[in-house]
């Protein structure tokens, strides 16, 4: 592709912040067995790096939840594309996302998961766009970076399924 990409957050900045957040999670969940739910596809890069740095016993599962079509704006319609493999009843659950903006998807997902009787549910995100939050009840416990309302790519975030593999967070510059 010929897109010009501006680096917003370097690979080194991301790694350092993930290490700090993992240390806080390890402290907060000390003595508990943590269950991470990675939200695919974008969350997989962040979840892998985060989980390697959490110093507690943990289990891991995956969900794919979609509210985007093939563009850059949420469709507003949420659907579960891939559900969990294992029950979460009685577990301390940490949902791991690449980015949270409007909160529509997470609001829906949290309500679905609460009905499965976990001990607790919290959110962890690599990137947060609070100025775009529509669902104010979506509270993020662990945030690596708060970012402006721009279309961001890299480190799991895509534009029509490309750029996920960039080792940094970038913005496509308009030409």
Secondary structure, DSSP 8 states (H G I E B T S, - for coil): ---EEEEEE-HHHHHHHHHHHHHHHHHHTTTS-EEEEEEETTHHHHHHHHHHH--S-EEEEEEEEEEE-SSSSEEEEEEEEE--SS--TT-EEEEEEEEESS-HHHHHHHHHHHTT--SEEEEEEEEE-GGG-S-TT---SEEEEE--SS-EEBTTB-BTTBSTT-SSEEEEE--
